[in-house]
């Protein structure tokens, strides 16, 4: 009745590019300190962002409170120099914890035999708790082999996995 449907113009921000650059800067700062970036989450508001860094030690030792403080000081200095976040931000640094994300091939290799919650179109319903069986394939074309609760194995190219985390279940004292 009114002619053409309305058009909405939404601003496109280079959020992904900024996040990638932020991740690159943080990872570059961590390497000489002997740490690896496991996950970087940005939350909070535009005027006061909260950067949540999950790090692990390259030597495999547990991440201590002193480690977190050292990483925080180094990353904070670099972030202020690079000006990738506003002047007012919160930086939180911790270990990945027991429900660590599975983002890279090495994470999936370490997770073999463990339960994980995976979001991928190839799974029934798009998301399932599975057991990580193995990681196969050549670098850049890795495929995670997982087994669902019914015992069915699924082959998930890592590039098709939207999100994955180890799943932790508390054991009661009755078992």
Protein Blocks (a to p, Z undefined) as FASTA:
>chain_A
ZZpaddddddddfklmmmmmmmmmmmmmmmmnopacfbdcdedjfklccdddddddfklp
acdfklmmmmmmmmmmmmmmnopacfbdcdddddebjmbccfbfklmmmmgoiacddddf
kbghhiacdddfbdcdjehiaccddddfkopacdddfklpmbdcdddddddfkZZ
